[in-house]
Amino acid sequence: MSPRHDHSHDDTGSSVSRRAVLRGAAVSAVGIGGLAASSSPAQAGKKGGCDDPPMEYPRVTTRGHFDTTWWGSVYVTSGNDATNYDLAGDPIPGLGGSIPGELLVHAHGWNNDLEGGVCSVSEAGSTFDLEGYAHPVVGYTWDADYGWYNATEIAEQNGAKLAAFVADYHVQNPKVAIRLCCHSLGARVVLSAVQALDNWGYRDAVTSVTLLGGAADNGAPALEGEYGSAIERTVGRLDNFWMNDDAVLNWAYSTAEWGTAIGASSLDGTPPANYADHNVDYVPDHFSHYKPDGCLGEVLETF
């Protein structure tokens, strides 16, 4: 039942899978082929407003674990498998040294290269600190700098890797409260991790899940949806922070996915008993949830 343990310390690193439906009609209808093509690894990376990425920031990482064939199919790179992960930066508290009371893991969103991902997760950690969160925050960085459809598949496949880290950490530190937080497409990483933990029987490892501007369907966390039952069984609580006027999700997500994102709407369906929606229309834009002018102060009120 326990996933494979693989704790190497490098930020670089097969089974082939293919996204079942590319929603080609939506793509051709509005020209969103540019959305997919514009974020190839050579073009998509950004530093997220961070001029000097703190590469020492502690993180779980799967950078380099995925790639795509010339015809566009996602595959796991040589030396990796469905559940292995790496550690990078400074040591993660609880894996040697003092054991914290809580550990928060924050997963970044789409269109981040290595430096952009480190900037994003470190900025979230800094903002949690500014808001008074007294426990360690570590990052989860992944191969987010691919076209949209490939990136969503990679995000979902990262769920088992994040779940493996959570399971390993929980076994080693059973009294530590583990909190999972995510921004944008990182929601697919975290929701897929919850599903994997549920499948593996780890139903007391995650204290809370926080979705910030989540780029997953607004029905996915419902009991009728893909993740609702796993959420109800496997996490202490899940809180969704969403905005009515999230321009990125309202245009790009709805165009690419033919649906409404959970980060731009309250839940569509029957909520799990441990689910709560939080409208945060005061957040300036899609990219600000985890920044000082975002909503992490309100997030802390749910802990």
Secondary structure as GFF3:
##gff-version 3
##sequence-region A 1 303
A	DSSP	beta_strand	7	8	.	.	.	ID=ss1
A	DSSP	beta_strand	16	17	.	.	.	ID=ss2
A	DSSP	alpha_helix	24	30	.	.	.	ID=ss3
A	DSSP	alpha_helix	33	37	.	.	.	ID=ss4
A	DSSP	alpha_helix	41	44	.	.	.	ID=ss5
A	DSSP	beta_strand	59	61	.	.	.	ID=ss6
A	DSSP	beta_strand	66	68	.	.	.	ID=ss7
A	DSSP	beta_strand	74	76	.	.	.	ID=ss8
A	DSSP	beta_strand	85	88	.	.	.	ID=ss9
A	DSSP	beta_strand	102	107	.	.	.	ID=ss10
A	DSSP	alpha_helix	114	130	.	.	.	ID=ss11
A	DSSP	beta_strand	137	141	.	.	.	ID=ss12
A	DSSP	alpha_helix	148	172	.	.	.	ID=ss13
A	DSSP	beta_strand	177	183	.	.	.	ID=ss14
A	DSSP	alpha_helix	186	200	.	.	.	ID=ss15
A	DSSP	beta_strand	206	212	.	.	.	ID=ss16
A	DSSP	alpha_helix	228	234	.	.	.	ID=ss17
A	DSSP	beta_strand	238	242	.	.	.	ID=ss18
A	DSSP	alpha_helix	247	247	.	.	.	ID=ss19
A	DSSP	pi_helix	248	253	.	.	.	ID=ss20
A	DSSP	alpha_helix	254	257	.	.	.	ID=ss21
A	DSSP	three_ten_helix	262	264	.	.	.	ID=ss22
A	DSSP	beta_strand	275	279	.	.	.	ID=ss23
A	DSSP	alpha_helix	296	300	.	.	.	ID=ss24
###
